[in-house]
Amino acid sequence: MPVERKLPIVVNGKVKTAIARAVFRPGSGKIVVDSKPLEIWAQQASVKSREPIILLPDLFSNVDVNVTTTGGGPSSQSRAVMVALSRGIVRWTRSGTARKILRSYDRTALSGDYRYKEAKKFGGPGARRRFQKSYR
């Protein structure tokens, strides 16, 4: 049974260098990302960000969410929004079943994705590739 809340909850979702900050408030089910409704924003970025809402539509019906994104590209930002929405709805409802549903669907839905681009090293044009030798 979902718990009725009065105070807002702030949740972060991070993927690579993209960060999504979501504020959950009691409301009527409106979800806004960067001053645009989620449906419009997801068409421009990726449908990945709407997966928590598709999996748990009844839990999002009485909460308003305002999400702001920074850093990264469109794909990373949409995955960061997915993580923020997943973490936020689990904290908002305090529901173990919601956690299990999200975890079984995608294991990075609540934990994010810790992978980053490997840094470039000396002696080559990239992280692992080396400059070609011409003296042999």
Buried (B, 14 or more C-beta within 10 A) or exposed (E): EBEEBEEBBEBBBBBBBBBBBBBBBEEEBEBBBBEEEBEEBBEEBBEBBBBBBEBBEEBBEBBBBBBBBEBBEEBBBBBBBBBBBBBBBBBBBEBEEBBEBBBEBBEBBBEBBEEEEEEEEEEEEEEEEEEEEEEE
